[in-house]
Amino acid sequence: MPLLEVKNLKTWFPVHGGLLRRHLDDVKAVDDVSFSIEPGTTVGLVGESGSGKTTIGRTILKLTPATSGKIHFNGKEILSMTESQFRPLRREMQMIFQDPFGSLNPRLTIFQIIGEALEIHFSELKKADRRQRVAELLKQVSLKPEFMDRYPHEFSGGQRQRIGIARALAVKPKFIVCDEPVSALDVSVQAQIVNLLQDLQEELGLTYLFIAHDLAVVEHISDHVLVMYRGKIVESASSEAIYENPQHEYTKKLLSAVPQLG
């Protein structure tokens, strides 16, 4: 059984105008999208900015309300759940954000940033236990435990993204939406973060939806690739098939933008 199954998902944003703010139209950010993700695998979701990729990720995590459709997580339909019904599942579904600078509160220490999720979901843990867990998480993402009492501005972009990954891992999730987690980083750092995500997947049995606009990165980490264009999935295939024999003109256009070594 797939860990995640998305069926006929639509996420539309209404456009209002005029003095009476009448409903004029809809921006169809996600328009009748269906796919599934098997446990322990990575599905890459690729497309240009504005194609609806991030909206899919946020809708799956119920951060953005869906217009219609169904999402099954671990066999449970989640879109129809109330927030109180869904709250226990929030632990199992986490997100790594695109911007390692904007996604960390500059006023909090790293211990407070990572420990906040532990306080919410594991309220029985004492502060000493939380510190121990944060130390383990930092080591897991190749950072020193003593960093936990520092602030985000003291770290590089790559280190901040490692902190963001540690925060996502804190509650022991099964599924992580990786929302363009390397696009804001230098090319030399991108490979380190992708390799870290792969190592963590193997170690912890994680399942990823990996969102990106760069097909080269997606091909490296993904088992299966979905190509998105104007709110719709226009191509779905294994990463090898997408790279070696693209079918859709838009996929070919994305591939032509990938730098070639030669």
Contacts in CASP RR format, 6 or more apart in sequence:
PFRMAT RR
TARGET T0000
AUTHOR 0000-0000-0000
METHOD contacts of the structure
MODEL  1
MPLLEVKNLKTWFPVHGGLLRRHLDDVKAVDDVSFSIEPGTTVGLVGESG
SGKTTIGRTILKLTPATSGKIHFNGKEILSMTESQFRPLRREMQMIFQDP
FGSLNPRLTIFQIIGEALEIHFSELKKADRRQRVAELLKQVSLKPEFMDR
YPHEFSGGQRQRIGIARALAVKPKFIVCDEPVSALDVSVQAQIVNLLQDL
QEELGLTYLFIAHDLAVVEHISDHVLVMYRGKIVESASSEAIYENPQHEY
TKKLLSAVPQLG
1 75 0 8 1.000
2 36 0 8 1.000
2 37 0 8 1.000
2 38 0 8 1.000
2 39 0 8 1.000
2 72 0 8 1.000
3 37 0 8 1.000
3 38 0 8 1.000
3 39 0 8 1.000
3 40 0 8 1.000
3 73 0 8 1.000
3 74 0 8 1.000
3 174 0 8 1.000
3 175 0 8 1.000
3 207 0 8 1.000
4 36 0 8 1.000
4 37 0 8 1.000
4 60 0 8 1.000
4 71 0 8 1.000
4 72 0 8 1.000
4 73 0 8 1.000
4 175 0 8 1.000
4 207 0 8 1.000
4 209 0 8 1.000
5 36 0 8 1.000
5 37 0 8 1.000
5 70 0 8 1.000
5 71 0 8 1.000
5 72 0 8 1.000
5 75 0 8 1.000
6 33 0 8 1.000
6 34 0 8 1.000
6 35 0 8 1.000
6 36 0 8 1.000
6 56 0 8 1.000
6 60 0 8 1.000
6 70 0 8 1.000
6 71 0 8 1.000
7 34 0 8 1.000
7 69 0 8 1.000
7 70 0 8 1.000
7 71 0 8 1.000
7 72 0 8 1.000
8 32 0 8 1.000
8 33 0 8 1.000
8 34 0 8 1.000
8 68 0 8 1.000
8 69 0 8 1.000
8 70 0 8 1.000
9 30 0 8 1.000
9 32 0 8 1.000
9 33 0 8 1.000
9 34 0 8 1.000
9 56 0 8 1.000
9 59 0 8 1.000
9 66 0 8 1.000
9 68 0 8 1.000
9 69 0 8 1.000
9 70 0 8 1.000
9 71 0 8 1.000
10 28 0 8 1.000
10 30 0 8 1.000
10 31 0 8 1.000
10 32 0 8 1.000
10 33 0 8 1.000
10 66 0 8 1.000
10 67 0 8 1.000
10 68 0 8 1.000
10 69 0 8 1.000
11 29 0 8 1.000
11 30 0 8 1.000
11 55 0 8 1.000
11 56 0 8 1.000
11 59 0 8 1.000
11 64 0 8 1.000
11 65 0 8 1.000
11 66 0 8 1.000
11 67 0 8 1.000
12 26 0 8 1.000
12 27 0 8 1.000
12 28 0 8 1.000
12 29 0 8 1.000
12 30 0 8 1.000
12 31 0 8 1.000
12 67 0 8 1.000
13 26 0 8 1.000
13 27 0 8 1.000
13 29 0 8 1.000
14 23 0 8 1.000
14 25 0 8 1.000
14 26 0 8 1.000
14 27 0 8 1.000
15 23 0 8 1.000
15 24 0 8 1.000
15 25 0 8 1.000
15 26 0 8 1.000
15 27 0 8 1.000
16 22 0 8 1.000
16 23 0 8 1.000
16 24 0 8 1.000
17 24 0 8 1.000
28 230 0 8 1.000
28 231 0 8 1.000
29 50 0 8 1.000
29 52 0 8 1.000
29 55 0 8 1.000
29 231 0 8 1.000
30 52 0 8 1.000
30 55 0 8 1.000
30 56 0 8 1.000
30 59 0 8 1.000
30 66 0 8 1.000
30 231 0 8 1.000
31 230 0 8 1.000
31 231 0 8 1.000
31 232 0 8 1.000
32 232 0 8 1.000
33 56 0 8 1.000
33 228 0 8 1.000
33 231 0 8 1.000
33 232 0 8 1.000
33 233 0 8 1.000
34 233 0 8 1.000
35 43 0 8 1.000
35 226 0 8 1.000
35 233 0 8 1.000
35 236 0 8 1.000
37 43 0 8 1.000
37 175 0 8 1.000
37 207 0 8 1.000
37 209 0 8 1.000
37 224 0 8 1.000
38 207 0 8 1.000
39 174 0 8 1.000
39 205 0 8 1.000
39 207 0 8 1.000
40 201 0 8 1.000
40 205 0 8 1.000
40 206 0 8 1.000
40 207 0 8 1.000
41 207 0 8 1.000
41 208 0 8 1.000
41 223 0 8 1.000
41 224 0 8 1.000
42 201 0 8 1.000
42 207 0 8 1.000
42 208 0 8 1.000
42 209 0 8 1.000
42 210 0 8 1.000
42 221 0 8 1.000
42 222 0 8 1.000
42 223 0 8 1.000
42 224 0 8 1.000
43 208 0 8 1.000
43 209 0 8 1.000
43 210 0 8 1.000
43 222 0 8 1.000
43 223 0 8 1.000
43 224 0 8 1.000
43 225 0 8 1.000
43 226 0 8 1.000
44 208 0 8 1.000
44 209 0 8 1.000
44 210 0 8 1.000
44 211 0 8 1.000
44 212 0 8 1.000
44 218 0 8 1.000
44 221 0 8 1.000
44 222 0 8 1.000
44 224 0 8 1.000
44 225 0 8 1.000
44 226 0 8 1.000
44 239 0 8 1.000
45 53 0 8 1.000
45 56 0 8 1.000
45 57 0 8 1.000
45 209 0 8 1.000
45 210 0 8 1.000
45 211 0 8 1.000
45 212 0 8 1.000
45 218 0 8 1.000
45 225 0 8 1.000
45 226 0 8 1.000
45 228 0 8 1.000
46 53 0 8 1.000
46 211 0 8 1.000
46 212 0 8 1.000
46 213 0 8 1.000
46 214 0 8 1.000
46 215 0 8 1.000
46 218 0 8 1.000
46 225 0 8 1.000
46 226 0 8 1.000
46 227 0 8 1.000
46 228 0 8 1.000
46 254 0 8 1.000
47 53 0 8 1.000
47 212 0 8 1.000
47 213 0 8 1.000
47 227 0 8 1.000
47 228 0 8 1.000
47 229 0 8 1.000
47 254 0 8 1.000
48 213 0 8 1.000
48 229 0 8 1.000
48 254 0 8 1.000
49 213 0 8 1.000
51 228 0 8 1.000
51 229 0 8 1.000
51 230 0 8 1.000
51 231 0 8 1.000
52 228 0 8 1.000
52 231 0 8 1.000
53 179 0 8 1.000
53 180 0 8 1.000
53 211 0 8 1.000
53 212 0 8 1.000
53 213 0 8 1.000
53 228 0 8 1.000
54 98 0 8 1.000
54 179 0 8 1.000
54 180 0 8 1.000
54 211 0 8 1.000
55 64 0 8 1.000
56 209 0 8 1.000
56 211 0 8 1.000
56 228 0 8 1.000
57 63 0 8 1.000
57 95 0 8 1.000
57 177 0 8 1.000
57 179 0 8 1.000
57 209 0 8 1.000
57 211 0 8 1.000
58 64 0 8 1.000
58 177 0 8 1.000
59 65 0 8 1.000
59 66 0 8 1.000
59 71 0 8 1.000
60 71 0 8 1.000
60 73 0 8 1.000
60 93 0 8 1.000
60 177 0 8 1.000
60 209 0 8 1.000
61 90 0 8 1.000
61 93 0 8 1.000
61 95 0 8 1.000
61 177 0 8 1.000
62 78 0 8 1.000
62 79 0 8 1.000
62 83 0 8 1.000
62 86 0 8 1.000
63 95 0 8 1.000
66 79 0 8 1.000
69 79 0 8 1.000
70 77 0 8 1.000
70 79 0 8 1.000
71 77 0 8 1.000
71 78 0 8 1.000
71 79 0 8 1.000
72 78 0 8 1.000
73 89 0 8 1.000
73 92 0 8 1.000
73 93 0 8 1.000
73 175 0 8 1.000
74 89 0 8 1.000
74 92 0 8 1.000
74 174 0 8 1.000
76 89 0 8 1.000
78 86 0 8 1.000
78 89 0 8 1.000
81 89 0 8 1.000
90 121 0 8 1.000
91 121 0 8 1.000
91 171 0 8 1.000
91 172 0 8 1.000
91 173 0 8 1.000
92 173 0 8 1.000
92 174 0 8 1.000
92 175 0 8 1.000
93 173 0 8 1.000
93 174 0 8 1.000
93 175 0 8 1.000
93 176 0 8 1.000
93 177 0 8 1.000
94 168 0 8 1.000
94 169 0 8 1.000
94 171 0 8 1.000
94 173 0 8 1.000
94 175 0 8 1.000
94 176 0 8 1.000
94 177 0 8 1.000
95 168 0 8 1.000
95 176 0 8 1.000
95 177 0 8 1.000
95 178 0 8 1.000
95 179 0 8 1.000
96 161 0 8 1.000
96 164 0 8 1.000
96 165 0 8 1.000
96 168 0 8 1.000
96 176 0 8 1.000
96 177 0 8 1.000
96 178 0 8 1.000
96 179 0 8 1.000
96 181 0 8 1.000
97 103 0 8 1.000
97 164 0 8 1.000
97 179 0 8 1.000
97 181 0 8 1.000
98 179 0 8 1.000
98 180 0 8 1.000
98 181 0 8 1.000
98 183 0 8 1.000
98 184 0 8 1.000
99 184 0 8 1.000
100 157 0 8 1.000
100 158 0 8 1.000
100 160 0 8 1.000
100 161 0 8 1.000
100 163 0 8 1.000
100 164 0 8 1.000
100 184 0 8 1.000
100 185 0 8 1.000
101 152 0 8 1.000
101 157 0 8 1.000
101 160 0 8 1.000
101 184 0 8 1.000
103 164 0 8 1.000
104 113 0 8 1.000
104 152 0 8 1.000
104 160 0 8 1.000
104 163 0 8 1.000
104 164 0 8 1.000
105 112 0 8 1.000
105 113 0 8 1.000
105 152 0 8 1.000
106 151 0 8 1.000
106 152 0 8 1.000
106 153 0 8 1.000
107 151 0 8 1.000
108 116 0 8 1.000
108 151 0 8 1.000
108 152 0 8 1.000
109 148 0 8 1.000
109 149 0 8 1.000
109 150 0 8 1.000
109 151 0 8 1.000
110 134 0 8 1.000
110 138 0 8 1.000
110 147 0 8 1.000
110 148 0 8 1.000
110 149 0 8 1.000
110 150 0 8 1.000
110 151 0 8 1.000
110 152 0 8 1.000
110 163 0 8 1.000
111 130 0 8 1.000
111 131 0 8 1.000
111 134 0 8 1.000
111 148 0 8 1.000
111 149 0 8 1.000
113 152 0 8 1.000
113 163 0 8 1.000
113 164 0 8 1.000
113 167 0 8 1.000
114 134 0 8 1.000
114 137 0 8 1.000
114 138 0 8 1.000
114 148 0 8 1.000
114 163 0 8 1.000
114 166 0 8 1.000
114 167 0 8 1.000
114 170 0 8 1.000
115 130 0 8 1.000
115 133 0 8 1.000
115 134 0 8 1.000
115 170 0 8 1.000
117 167 0 8 1.000
117 170 0 8 1.000
117 171 0 8 1.000
118 125 0 8 1.000
118 130 0 8 1.000
118 133 0 8 1.000
118 134 0 8 1.000
118 170 0 8 1.000
118 171 0 8 1.000
119 125 0 8 1.000
119 130 0 8 1.000
121 171 0 8 1.000
122 130 0 8 1.000
122 171 0 8 1.000
125 133 0 8 1.000
131 148 0 8 1.000
133 170 0 8 1.000
134 145 0 8 1.000
134 148 0 8 1.000
134 166 0 8 1.000
134 170 0 8 1.000
135 145 0 8 1.000
135 148 0 8 1.000
137 166 0 8 1.000
137 169 0 8 1.000
137 170 0 8 1.000
138 144 0 8 1.000
138 145 0 8 1.000
138 147 0 8 1.000
138 148 0 8 1.000
138 163 0 8 1.000
138 166 0 8 1.000
139 145 0 8 1.000
140 166 0 8 1.000
140 169 0 8 1.000
140 200 0 8 1.000
141 162 0 8 1.000
141 163 0 8 1.000
141 165 0 8 1.000
141 166 0 8 1.000
141 169 0 8 1.000
141 196 0 8 1.000
141 200 0 8 1.000
142 162 0 8 1.000
142 196 0 8 1.000
143 159 0 8 1.000
143 162 0 8 1.000
143 163 0 8 1.000
143 166 0 8 1.000
147 155 0 8 1.000
152 160 0 8 1.000
152 163 0 8 1.000
155 163 0 8 1.000
156 189 0 8 1.000
157 184 0 8 1.000
157 185 0 8 1.000
157 189 0 8 1.000
158 185 0 8 1.000
158 189 0 8 1.000
158 192 0 8 1.000
158 193 0 8 1.000
161 181 0 8 1.000
161 182 0 8 1.000
161 185 0 8 1.000
161 189 0 8 1.000
161 193 0 8 1.000
162 193 0 8 1.000
162 196 0 8 1.000
165 181 0 8 1.000
165 193 0 8 1.000
165 196 0 8 1.000
165 197 0 8 1.000
165 200 0 8 1.000
168 176 0 8 1.000
169 200 0 8 1.000
169 204 0 8 1.000
173 206 0 8 1.000
174 206 0 8 1.000
174 207 0 8 1.000
175 206 0 8 1.000
175 207 0 8 1.000
175 208 0 8 1.000
175 209 0 8 1.000
176 206 0 8 1.000
176 207 0 8 1.000
176 208 0 8 1.000
176 209 0 8 1.000
177 208 0 8 1.000
177 209 0 8 1.000
177 211 0 8 1.000
178 197 0 8 1.000
178 208 0 8 1.000
178 209 0 8 1.000
178 210 0 8 1.000
178 211 0 8 1.000
179 211 0 8 1.000
180 211 0 8 1.000
180 212 0 8 1.000
180 213 0 8 1.000
181 193 0 8 1.000
181 197 0 8 1.000
181 210 0 8 1.000
182 189 0 8 1.000
182 190 0 8 1.000
182 193 0 8 1.000
182 194 0 8 1.000
182 212 0 8 1.000
182 217 0 8 1.000
183 212 0 8 1.000
183 213 0 8 1.000
183 214 0 8 1.000
185 193 0 8 1.000
190 217 0 8 1.000
194 217 0 8 1.000
194 220 0 8 1.000
194 221 0 8 1.000
197 208 0 8 1.000
197 210 0 8 1.000
197 221 0 8 1.000
198 221 0 8 1.000
200 206 0 8 1.000
201 207 0 8 1.000
201 208 0 8 1.000
208 221 0 8 1.000
210 218 0 8 1.000
210 221 0 8 1.000
210 222 0 8 1.000
212 218 0 8 1.000
214 258 0 8 1.000
215 225 0 8 1.000
215 242 0 8 1.000
215 243 0 8 1.000
215 254 0 8 1.000
215 255 0 8 1.000
215 257 0 8 1.000
215 258 0 8 1.000
216 258 0 8 1.000
216 259 0 8 1.000
218 225 0 8 1.000
218 239 0 8 1.000
219 225 0 8 1.000
219 239 0 8 1.000
219 242 0 8 1.000
219 243 0 8 1.000
222 239 0 8 1.000
223 238 0 8 1.000
223 239 0 8 1.000
224 236 0 8 1.000
224 237 0 8 1.000
224 238 0 8 1.000
224 239 0 8 1.000
225 235 0 8 1.000
225 236 0 8 1.000
225 237 0 8 1.000
225 238 0 8 1.000
225 239 0 8 1.000
225 242 0 8 1.000
226 233 0 8 1.000
226 235 0 8 1.000
226 236 0 8 1.000
227 233 0 8 1.000
227 234 0 8 1.000
227 235 0 8 1.000
227 236 0 8 1.000
227 242 0 8 1.000
227 248 0 8 1.000
227 250 0 8 1.000
227 251 0 8 1.000
227 254 0 8 1.000
228 234 0 8 1.000
229 248 0 8 1.000
229 250 0 8 1.000
234 248 0 8 1.000
234 250 0 8 1.000
234 251 0 8 1.000
235 242 0 8 1.000
235 246 0 8 1.000
235 247 0 8 1.000
235 248 0 8 1.000
235 250 0 8 1.000
235 251 0 8 1.000
237 247 0 8 1.000
242 251 0 8 1.000
243 255 0 8 1.000
246 252 0 8 1.000
246 255 0 8 1.000
END
